[in-house]
């Protein structure tokens, strides 16, 4: 779904657009489930994106048209309710956040569409929210800074859509930088870029094609277990506000006081935060072998400490371990299915992908989807309206 298609769809419905916006999806290289514990993550914006065409509306109705779905919603920006179309609520939530903060949003027209794979964990929802947020900011000269736009987009998903996500996805979509990974401190929102121009290697996602229904309920269970661990540490006199403040020696010294499962959950988060820091240092040294090893260590932690992997993703990662062309891999995202993210020698991607797809088909009778991702700039306006 390219710019020309989005623009022509807009012109057919509303006339010439005023503004075009490109908003990318993201991958998370390492740092899984650390965001809601106020820890560290290492995402990057990738070249799977949503393109928006926008202009002011000639009446009091705003119109959003999803080109991929060929569906539309219309609403008064000053007075609206939730849509019965799930995708529409991400856009409505962005407008709702502006309204709550006293901004008067005139009616507008927008068509959008893109190539972010659905269900692959590349956060098409954040791309939709951030693209529309930045588009409206530019279209109507609202003057909202980028950090506030990120927070606004996250709140749109938390409060209007009802998904209690962390801030990583929106932050990566807006602040992503070409050929750079972004280390984000989810407590302070301080961030730093690390070189990820990994010559000769590519980030490759293998989509398992499975997403078990456990993901939402077990997310809440994991969060509760970790909060139980924090409460115990506080009871023991430790100065911790979240697992971000805990250390492995602190956990080990007090292990006897922990429920065994709660201990493993907390150990995973503490170790994963350290792995993010170690992975960043490896990138700074251009030490891709160590970086890849950190991906495998993350997978080990997710499988045995946080217990959010499934046989399908475990099989896919295990198949990479003996392949010289692969430096590292792990399950990416909320868990219980989805994609594995890998660092693979570029010249060997096609051969190994075919080999893995065949093995996966034989084992689970499932087709394997393969996505090659390049790291790109975050959400931005495009100055080439034709």
C-alpha positions as a Markdown table, in Angstrom:
| # | Residue | x | y | z |
|---|---|---|---|---|
| 1 | Unk | 0.0 | 0.0 | 0.0 |
| 2 | Unk | 2.0 | 3.0 | -1.3 |
| 3 | Unk | 1.7 | 6.8 | -1.2 |
| 4 | Unk | 0.1 | 7.0 | -4.6 |
| 5 | Unk | -2.7 | 4.5 | -3.6 |
| 6 | Unk | -3.5 | 6.4 | -0.4 |
| 7 | Unk | -3.4 | 9.8 | -2.1 |
| 8 | Unk | -5.6 | 8.6 | -5.0 |
| 9 | Unk | -8.1 | 7.1 | -2.6 |
| 10 | Unk | -8.3 | 10.4 | -0.8 |
| 11 | Unk | -8.7 | 12.4 | -4.0 |
| 12 | Unk | -11.6 | 10.1 | -5.1 |
| 13 | Unk | -13.4 | 10.7 | -1.9 |
| 14 | Unk | -12.5 | 14.2 | -0.7 |
| 15 | Unk | -10.4 | 16.1 | -3.2 |
| 16 | Unk | -6.7 | 17.0 | -3.0 |
| 17 | Unk | -5.0 | 16.3 | 0.4 |
| 18 | Unk | -3.2 | 19.0 | 2.3 |
| 19 | Unk | -0.7 | 16.7 | 4.0 |
| 20 | Unk | 0.8 | 13.3 | 3.9 |
| 21 | Unk | 2.3 | 11.5 | 6.9 |
| 22 | Unk | 4.3 | 8.3 | 7.2 |
| 23 | Unk | 4.2 | 6.4 | 10.4 |
| 24 | Unk | 6.3 | 3.2 | 11.0 |
| 25 | Unk | 5.7 | 0.0 | 12.9 |
| 26 | Unk | 8.4 | -1.2 | 15.2 |
| 27 | Unk | 10.4 | -4.2 | 16.4 |
| 28 | Unk | 11.7 | -4.6 | 19.9 |
| 29 | Unk | 15.2 | -5.9 | 19.7 |
| 30 | Unk | 15.4 | -6.9 | 23.4 |
| 31 | Unk | 13.7 | -5.9 | 26.6 |
| 32 | Unk | 10.4 | -7.8 | 26.8 |
| 33 | Unk | 7.8 | -7.1 | 29.5 |
| 34 | Unk | 10.2 | -4.6 | 31.1 |
| 35 | Unk | 8.3 | -1.5 | 30.1 |
| 36 | Unk | 5.4 | -1.8 | 32.6 |
| 37 | Unk | 8.0 | -2.4 | 35.3 |
| 38 | Unk | 9.6 | 1.0 | 34.4 |
| 39 | Unk | 12.7 | -0.6 | 33.0 |
| 40 | Unk | 14.6 | -0.5 | 29.8 |
| 41 | Unk | 13.7 | -1.5 | 26.2 |
| 42 | Unk | 15.5 | -1.4 | 22.9 |
| 43 | Unk | 13.0 | -0.9 | 20.0 |
| 44 | Unk | 13.6 | 0.4 | 16.5 |
| 45 | Unk | 11.2 | 1.8 | 13.9 |
| 46 | Unk | 11.1 | -0.4 | 10.8 |
| 47 | Unk | 10.1 | -0.1 | 7.1 |
| 48 | Unk | 6.6 | -1.5 | 7.6 |
| 49 | Unk | 4.4 | 1.6 | 7.8 |
| 50 | Unk | 1.1 | 3.4 | 7.5 |
| 51 | Unk | 0.7 | 6.3 | 5.1 |
| 52 | Unk | -1.9 | 9.0 | 5.8 |
| 53 | Unk | -3.5 | 11.6 | 3.6 |
| 54 | Unk | -5.3 | 14.5 | 5.4 |
| 55 | Unk | -7.1 | 17.7 | 4.8 |
| 56 | Unk | -9.7 | 19.9 | 6.6 |
| 57 | Unk | -13.3 | 18.8 | 6.0 |
| 58 | Unk | -15.8 | 21.0 | 4.3 |
| 59 | Unk | -18.5 | 20.2 | 6.8 |
| 60 | Unk | -18.8 | 19.4 | 10.5 |
| 61 | Unk | -18.0 | 15.7 | 10.1 |
| 62 | Unk | -14.6 | 14.1 | 10.3 |
| 63 | Unk | -14.1 | 11.1 | 8.0 |
| 64 | Unk | -11.6 | 8.3 | 8.5 |
| 65 | Unk | -11.2 | 5.7 | 5.7 |
| 66 | Unk | -9.1 | 2.6 | 6.2 |
| 67 | Unk | -8.0 | 1.7 | 2.7 |
| 68 | Unk | -6.8 | -1.8 | 3.5 |
| 69 | Unk | -10.2 | -2.7 | 4.9 |
| 70 | Unk | -12.3 | -0.5 | 2.6 |
| 71 | Unk | -14.1 | 0.7 | 5.7 |
| 72 | Unk | -15.0 | 4.2 | 6.9 |
| 73 | Unk | -16.3 | 6.0 | 10.0 |
| 74 | Unk | -17.7 | 9.6 | 10.2 |
| 75 | Unk | -18.1 | 11.6 | 13.4 |
| 76 | Unk | -18.4 | 15.1 | 14.8 |
| 77 | Unk | -15.0 | 15.8 | 16.5 |
| 78 | Unk | -16.7 | 17.8 | 19.2 |
| 79 | Unk | -19.2 | 15.1 | 20.1 |
| 80 | Unk | -18.7 | 11.3 | 19.5 |
| 81 | Unk | -18.8 | 7.9 | 21.1 |
| 82 | Unk | -16.9 | 4.7 | 20.6 |
| 83 | Unk | -17.2 | 3.0 | 17.2 |
| 84 | Unk | -18.3 | -0.5 | 16.5 |
| 85 | Unk | -15.3 | -0.8 | 14.3 |
| 86 | Unk | -12.3 | -1.7 | 16.4 |
| 87 | Unk | -9.8 | 0.1 | 14.2 |
| 88 | Unk | -11.8 | 3.3 | 14.3 |
| 89 | Unk | -11.4 | 3.6 | 18.1 |
| 90 | Unk | -7.6 | 4.1 | 17.8 |
| 91 | Unk | -8.3 | 7.2 | 15.7 |
| 92 | Unk | -11.2 | 8.3 | 17.8 |
| 93 | Unk | -9.0 | 7.9 | 20.9 |
| 94 | Unk | -6.4 | 10.4 | 19.5 |
| 95 | Unk | -9.1 | 13.0 | 18.9 |
| 96 | Unk | -10.6 | 12.3 | 22.3 |
| 97 | Unk | -7.3 | 13.0 | 24.0 |
| 98 | Unk | -7.0 | 16.4 | 22.2 |
| 99 | Unk | -10.6 | 17.2 | 23.3 |
| 100 | Unk | -9.9 | 16.3 | 26.9 |
| 101 | Unk | -6.9 | 18.7 | 26.9 |
| 102 | Unk | -8.9 | 21.6 | 25.6 |
| 103 | Unk | -7.9 | 21.6 | 22.0 |
| 104 | Unk | -10.6 | 22.3 | 19.5 |
| 105 | Unk | -10.2 | 19.9 | 16.6 |
| 106 | Unk | -11.9 | 21.0 | 13.4 |
| 107 | Unk | -13.5 | 18.4 | 11.2 |
| 108 | Unk | -11.0 | 16.7 | 8.9 |
| 109 | Unk | -10.8 | 14.0 | 6.2 |
| 110 | Unk | -8.2 | 11.2 | 6.3 |
| 111 | Unk | -7.5 | 8.1 | 4.3 |
| 112 | Unk | -4.8 | 5.7 | 5.5 |
| 113 | Unk | -3.3 | 2.3 | 4.7 |
| 114 | Unk | -0.1 | 0.4 | 4.8 |
| 115 | Unk | 1.9 | -2.7 | 4.9 |
| 116 | Unk | 2.4 | -3.5 | 8.6 |
| 117 | Unk | 1.6 | -7.2 | 8.9 |
| 118 | Unk | -1.4 | -7.9 | 11.1 |
| 119 | Unk | -0.7 | -10.1 | 14.1 |
| 120 | Unk | 3.1 | -9.9 | 13.7 |
| 121 | Unk | 3.7 | -7.7 | 16.8 |
| 122 | Unk | 5.0 | -4.7 | 14.8 |
| 123 | Unk | 2.4 | -2.4 | 16.5 |
| 124 | Unk | 0.2 | -1.2 | 13.7 |
| 125 | Unk | -2.0 | 0.3 | 16.4 |
| 126 | Unk | 0.8 | 2.7 | 17.6 |
| 127 | Unk | 1.6 | 3.6 | 14.0 |
| 128 | Unk | -2.1 | 4.5 | 13.5 |
| 129 | Unk | -2.3 | 6.6 | 16.7 |
| 130 | Unk | 1.0 | 8.4 | 16.2 |
| 131 | Unk | 0.5 | 9.0 | 12.5 |
| 132 | Unk | -2.9 | 10.6 | 13.1 |
| 133 | Unk | -1.6 | 12.5 | 16.1 |
| 134 | Unk | 1.3 | 14.1 | 14.2 |
| 135 | Unk | -0.9 | 14.6 | 11.2 |
| 136 | Unk | -3.6 | 16.6 | 13.1 |
| 137 | Unk | -0.9 | 18.5 | 15.0 |
| 138 | Unk | 0.6 | 19.6 | 11.7 |
| 139 | Unk | -2.7 | 20.1 | 9.8 |
| 140 | Unk | -4.1 | 22.5 | 12.4 |
| 141 | Unk | -0.9 | 24.0 | 13.8 |
| 142 | Unk | -1.6 | 22.8 | 17.4 |
| 143 | Unk | 2.1 | 23.1 | 18.5 |
| 144 | Unk | 2.1 | 20.0 | 20.7 |
| 145 | Unk | 5.7 | 18.7 | 21.2 |
| 146 | Unk | 6.7 | 15.1 | 20.3 |
| 147 | Unk | 7.0 | 13.8 | 23.8 |
| 148 | Unk | 3.4 | 15.0 | 24.6 |
| 149 | Unk | 2.2 | 13.5 | 21.3 |
| 150 | Unk | 3.7 | 10.1 | 22.3 |
| 151 | Unk | 2.0 | 10.3 | 25.7 |
| 152 | Unk | -1.3 | 11.4 | 24.1 |
| 153 | Unk | -1.2 | 8.4 | 21.7 |
| 154 | Unk | -0.5 | 6.0 | 24.6 |
| 155 | Unk | -3.4 | 7.4 | 26.6 |
| 156 | Unk | -5.7 | 7.1 | 23.6 |
| 157 | Unk | -5.0 | 3.3 | 23.6 |
| 158 | Unk | -5.2 | 3.0 | 27.4 |
| 159 | Unk | -8.3 | 5.1 | 28.0 |
| 160 | Unk | -10.4 | 5.0 | 24.9 |
| 161 | Unk | -9.5 | 1.6 | 23.3 |
| 162 | Unk | -9.0 | 0.0 | 26.7 |
| 163 | Unk | -5.7 | -1.7 | 26.1 |
| 164 | Unk | -3.3 | -1.1 | 29.1 |
| 165 | Unk | -0.1 | -0.9 | 26.9 |
| 166 | Unk | 3.2 | 0.6 | 28.0 |
| 167 | Unk | 4.7 | 3.6 | 26.2 |
| 168 | Unk | 7.4 | 1.7 | 24.2 |
| 169 | Unk | 5.4 | 1.3 | 20.9 |
| 170 | Unk | 4.4 | 4.9 | 20.6 |
| 171 | Unk | 7.8 | 6.2 | 21.6 |
| 172 | Unk | 9.6 | 4.0 | 19.0 |
| 173 | Unk | 7.1 | 5.0 | 16.3 |
| 174 | Unk | 7.7 | 8.7 | 16.8 |
| 175 | Unk | 11.4 | 8.8 | 17.9 |
| 176 | Unk | 12.8 | 6.0 | 15.8 |
| 177 | Unk | 15.9 | 6.9 | 13.8 |
| 178 | Unk | 17.3 | 5.3 | 10.6 |
| 179 | Unk | 20.0 | 2.6 | 11.3 |
| 180 | Unk | 19.7 | 3.3 | 15.1 |
| 181 | Unk | 18.3 | 1.3 | 17.9 |
| 182 | Unk | 16.6 | 3.3 | 20.7 |
| 183 | Unk | 17.3 | 2.5 | 24.3 |
| 184 | Unk | 14.3 | 3.9 | 26.3 |
| 185 | Unk | 14.2 | 4.3 | 30.0 |
| 186 | Unk | 10.4 | 3.7 | 30.6 |
| 187 | Unk | 10.5 | 5.5 | 33.9 |
| 188 | Unk | 12.2 | 8.8 | 33.0 |
| 189 | Unk | 11.6 | 8.6 | 29.2 |
| 190 | Unk | 15.2 | 9.4 | 28.7 |
| 191 | Unk | 16.5 | 7.8 | 25.6 |
| 192 | Unk | 19.7 | 7.1 | 23.7 |
| 193 | Unk | 20.5 | 5.9 | 20.2 |
| 194 | Unk | 22.9 | 3.0 | 19.5 |
| 195 | Unk | 24.3 | 2.1 | 16.1 |
| 196 | Unk | 22.3 | -0.7 | 14.4 |
| 197 | Unk | 23.7 | -0.4 | 10.9 |
| 198 | Unk | 24.6 | -4.0 | 11.0 |
| 199 | Unk | 26.4 | -4.5 | 7.7 |
| 200 | Unk | 26.0 | -8.0 | 6.2 |
| 201 | Unk | 23.2 | -8.9 | 8.6 |
| 202 | Unk | 19.5 | -8.2 | 8.6 |
| 203 | Unk | 16.7 | -8.3 | 11.2 |
| 204 | Unk | 14.4 | -11.1 | 10.1 |
| 205 | Unk | 11.0 | -11.9 | 11.7 |
| 206 | Unk | 9.5 | -15.4 | 11.4 |
| 207 | Unk | 5.8 | -15.3 | 12.2 |
| 208 | Unk | 4.7 | -18.5 | 13.9 |
| 209 | Unk | 1.1 | -17.8 | 12.8 |
| 210 | Unk | -0.2 | -18.7 | 16.3 |
| 211 | Unk | -1.5 | -16.4 | 19.0 |
| 212 | Unk | -2.8 | -18.2 | 22.0 |
| 213 | Unk | -5.7 | -16.7 | 23.8 |
| 214 | Unk | -3.7 | -16.8 | 27.1 |
| 215 | Unk | -1.8 | -13.6 | 26.2 |
| 216 | Unk | -4.2 | -11.1 | 27.8 |
| 217 | Unk | -5.1 | -13.0 | 30.9 |
| 218 | Unk | -1.5 | -14.2 | 31.5 |
| 219 | Unk | -0.2 | -10.7 | 31.0 |
| 220 | Unk | -2.3 | -9.6 | 34.0 |
| 221 | Unk | -1.1 | -12.6 | 36.0 |
| 222 | Unk | 2.6 | -11.9 | 35.3 |
| 223 | Unk | 2.1 | -8.3 | 36.2 |
| 224 | Unk | 0.4 | -9.2 | 39.5 |
| 225 | Unk | 3.1 | -11.7 | 40.4 |
| 226 | Unk | 5.8 | -9.1 | 39.9 |
| 227 | Unk | 3.9 | -6.6 | 41.9 |
| 228 | Unk | 3.7 | -9.2 | 44.7 |
| 229 | Unk | 7.5 | -9.5 | 44.5 |
| 230 | Unk | 7.9 | -5.8 | 44.8 |
| 231 | Unk | 5.6 | -5.6 | 47.8 |
| 232 | Unk | 7.6 | -8.4 | 49.5 |
| 233 | Unk | 10.9 | -6.6 | 49.0 |
| 234 | Unk | 9.3 | -3.4 | 50.4 |
| 235 | Unk | 8.1 | -5.4 | 53.4 |
| 236 | Unk | 11.7 | -6.6 | 53.9 |
| 237 | Unk | 12.8 | -3.0 | 54.0 |
| 238 | Unk | 14.2 | -2.7 | 50.5 |
| 239 | Unk | 13.8 | 0.7 | 48.9 |
| 240 | Unk | 12.2 | -0.3 | 45.6 |
| 241 | Unk | 9.3 | 1.3 | 43.8 |
| 242 | Unk | 9.3 | -1.3 | 41.0 |
| 243 | Unk | 11.5 | -4.2 | 39.8 |
| 244 | Unk | 13.5 | -1.5 | 38.0 |
| 245 | Unk | 15.1 | -0.8 | 41.4 |
| 246 | Unk | 15.8 | -4.4 | 42.3 |
| 247 | Unk | 19.1 | -6.2 | 41.7 |
| 248 | Unk | 19.8 | -9.9 | 41.3 |
| 249 | Unk | 21.9 | -10.0 | 44.6 |
| 250 | Unk | 18.9 | -8.4 | 46.4 |
| 251 | Unk | 16.6 | -11.2 | 45.0 |
| 252 | Unk | 19.1 | -14.0 | 45.7 |
| 253 | Unk | 19.7 | -12.8 | 49.3 |
| 254 | Unk | 16.0 | -12.9 | 50.0 |
| 255 | Unk | 15.0 | -15.9 | 47.9 |
| 256 | Unk | 13.8 | -17.9 | 50.9 |
| 257 | Unk | 11.0 | -15.4 | 51.5 |
| 258 | Unk | 9.6 | -15.7 | 47.9 |
| 259 | Unk | 7.1 | -18.0 | 46.4 |
| 260 | Unk | 9.1 | -20.0 | 43.9 |
| 261 | Unk | 7.1 | -18.8 | 40.9 |
| 262 | Unk | 7.1 | -15.2 | 42.0 |
| 263 | Unk | 10.8 | -15.4 | 42.4 |
| 264 | Unk | 11.3 | -16.6 | 38.8 |
| 265 | Unk | 9.1 | -13.9 | 37.4 |
| 266 | Unk | 11.0 | -11.2 | 39.3 |
| 267 | Unk | 14.4 | -12.7 | 38.3 |
| 268 | Unk | 13.4 | -12.5 | 34.7 |
| 269 | Unk | 12.6 | -8.8 | 34.8 |
| 270 | Unk | 15.8 | -7.9 | 36.7 |
| 271 | Unk | 17.9 | -10.0 | 34.3 |
| 272 | Unk | 16.2 | -8.7 | 31.2 |
| 273 | Unk | 16.9 | -5.1 | 32.2 |
| 274 | Unk | 20.5 | -6.0 | 32.5 |
| 275 | Unk | 20.5 | -7.7 | 29.1 |
| 276 | Unk | 19.2 | -4.5 | 27.5 |
| 277 | Unk | 22.2 | -2.6 | 28.9 |
| 278 | Unk | 24.6 | -5.4 | 27.9 |
| 279 | Unk | 23.1 | -5.5 | 24.4 |
| 280 | Unk | 23.5 | -1.7 | 23.9 |
| 281 | Unk | 27.1 | -1.9 | 25.0 |
| 282 | Unk | 27.6 | -4.7 | 22.4 |
| 283 | Unk | 26.1 | -2.6 | 19.7 |
| 284 | Unk | 28.3 | 0.3 | 20.6 |
| 285 | Unk | 31.3 | -2.0 | 20.2 |
| 286 | Unk | 29.8 | -3.4 | 17.0 |
| 287 | Unk | 30.0 | -6.8 | 18.7 |
| 288 | Unk | 27.2 | -8.6 | 17.0 |
| 289 | Unk | 28.1 | -12.0 | 18.4 |
| 290 | Unk | 27.5 | -10.8 | 21.9 |
| 291 | Unk | 24.4 | -9.0 | 20.9 |
| 292 | Unk | 23.0 | -12.2 | 19.3 |
| 293 | Unk | 23.9 | -14.1 | 22.5 |
| 294 | Unk | 21.8 | -11.7 | 24.5 |
| 295 | Unk | 18.8 | -12.5 | 22.3 |
| 296 | Unk | 19.2 | -16.2 | 23.1 |
| 297 | Unk | 19.5 | -15.4 | 26.8 |
| 298 | Unk | 16.3 | -13.4 | 26.6 |
| 299 | Unk | 14.6 | -16.3 | 25.0 |
| 300 | Unk | 15.8 | -18.6 | 27.8 |
| 301 | Unk | 14.4 | -16.3 | 30.4 |
| 302 | Unk | 11.1 | -15.9 | 28.7 |
| 303 | Unk | 10.8 | -19.7 | 28.4 |
| 304 | Unk | 11.9 | -20.8 | 31.8 |
| 305 | Unk | 11.4 | -17.8 | 34.2 |
| 306 | Unk | 8.6 | -15.7 | 32.7 |
| 307 | Unk | 7.0 | -18.7 | 30.9 |
| 308 | Unk | 5.4 | -16.9 | 28.0 |
| 309 | Unk | 6.7 | -19.0 | 25.1 |
| 310 | Unk | 4.9 | -21.8 | 23.3 |
| 311 | Unk | 6.1 | -24.9 | 21.5 |
| 312 | Unk | 5.8 | -23.3 | 18.1 |
| 313 | Unk | 8.1 | -20.3 | 18.9 |
| 314 | Unk | 10.4 | -22.5 | 21.0 |
| 315 | Unk | 10.8 | -24.8 | 18.0 |
| 316 | Unk | 11.6 | -21.8 | 15.7 |
| 317 | Unk | 14.3 | -20.4 | 18.0 |
| 318 | Unk | 15.8 | -23.8 | 18.6 |
| 319 | Unk | 16.2 | -24.4 | 14.9 |
| 320 | Unk | 18.4 | -21.2 | 14.6 |
| 321 | Unk | 20.8 | -22.2 | 17.4 |
| 322 | Unk | 22.9 | -24.6 | 15.2 |
| 323 | Unk | 22.7 | -22.4 | 12.1 |
| 324 | Unk | 26.0 | -20.4 | 11.6 |
| 325 | Unk | 24.1 | -17.7 | 9.6 |
| 326 | Unk | 22.1 | -16.8 | 12.6 |
| 327 | Unk | 23.7 | -14.8 | 15.4 |
| 328 | Unk | 20.7 | -14.8 | 17.7 |
| 329 | Unk | 16.9 | -15.0 | 18.0 |
| 330 | Unk | 14.1 | -14.9 | 20.5 |
| 331 | Unk | 10.3 | -14.6 | 20.7 |
| 332 | Unk | 9.2 | -11.0 | 20.4 |
| 333 | Unk | 6.1 | -9.3 | 21.9 |
| 334 | Unk | 3.6 | -10.1 | 24.6 |
| 335 | Unk | 4.1 | -13.9 | 24.3 |
| 336 | Unk | 2.2 | -17.1 | 23.7 |
| 337 | Unk | 2.9 | -17.0 | 20.0 |
| 338 | Unk | 3.6 | -14.3 | 17.4 |
| 339 | Unk | 7.0 | -13.7 | 15.8 |
| 340 | Unk | 10.6 | -14.6 | 16.6 |
| 341 | Unk | 13.1 | -11.9 | 15.8 |
| 342 | Unk | 16.5 | -12.9 | 14.5 |
| 343 | Unk | 19.8 | -11.5 | 13.3 |
| 344 | Unk | 20.7 | -13.4 | 10.1 |
| 345 | Unk | 23.5 | -13.1 | 7.6 |
| 346 | Unk | 22.0 | -11.3 | 4.6 |
| 347 | Unk | 23.3 | -13.7 | 1.9 |
| 348 | Unk | 21.8 | -16.7 | 3.7 |
| 349 | Unk | 18.3 | -15.4 | 4.5 |
| 350 | Unk | 16.5 | -17.0 | 1.6 |
| 351 | Unk | 18.2 | -20.4 | 2.0 |
| 352 | Unk | 17.6 | -20.5 | 5.8 |
| 353 | Unk | 14.1 | -19.2 | 5.6 |
| 354 | Unk | 13.1 | -21.9 | 3.1 |
| 355 | Unk | 14.8 | -24.5 | 5.3 |
| 356 | Unk | 13.0 | -23.3 | 8.4 |
| 357 | Unk | 9.7 | -23.0 | 6.7 |
| 358 | Unk | 9.9 | -26.6 | 5.5 |
| 359 | Unk | 10.8 | -27.9 | 9.0 |
| 360 | Unk | 8.0 | -25.8 | 10.6 |
| 361 | Unk | 5.5 | -27.2 | 8.1 |
| 362 | Unk | 6.5 | -30.7 | 8.8 |
| 363 | Unk | 6.4 | -30.2 | 12.6 |
| 364 | Unk | 3.2 | -28.2 | 13.1 |
| 365 | Unk | 1.5 | -28.2 | 9.6 |
| 366 | Unk | 1.7 | -24.4 | 9.7 |
| 367 | Unk | 3.0 | -22.0 | 7.1 |
| 368 | Unk | 5.8 | -19.6 | 8.1 |
| 369 | Unk | 5.6 | -15.9 | 7.2 |
| 370 | Unk | 9.0 | -14.2 | 6.8 |
| 371 | Unk | 9.5 | -10.4 | 7.1 |
| 372 | Unk | 12.9 | -8.6 | 6.5 |
| 373 | Unk | 13.0 | -5.3 | 8.4 |
| 374 | Unk | 15.2 | -2.3 | 7.8 |
| 375 | Unk | 15.5 | 0.3 | 10.6 |
| 376 | Unk | 14.1 | 3.7 | 9.5 |
| 377 | Unk | 13.1 | 7.2 | 10.8 |
| 378 | Unk | 10.0 | 7.6 | 13.0 |
| 379 | Unk | 6.7 | 9.2 | 12.2 |
| 380 | Unk | 7.1 | 12.3 | 9.9 |
| 381 | Unk | 5.3 | 14.4 | 7.5 |
| 382 | Unk | 6.0 | 14.0 | 3.8 |
| 383 | Unk | 6.4 | 17.1 | 1.7 |
| 384 | Unk | 5.6 | 15.6 | -1.7 |
| 385 | Unk | 1.9 | 15.8 | -2.0 |
| 386 | Unk | 1.5 | 15.4 | -5.8 |
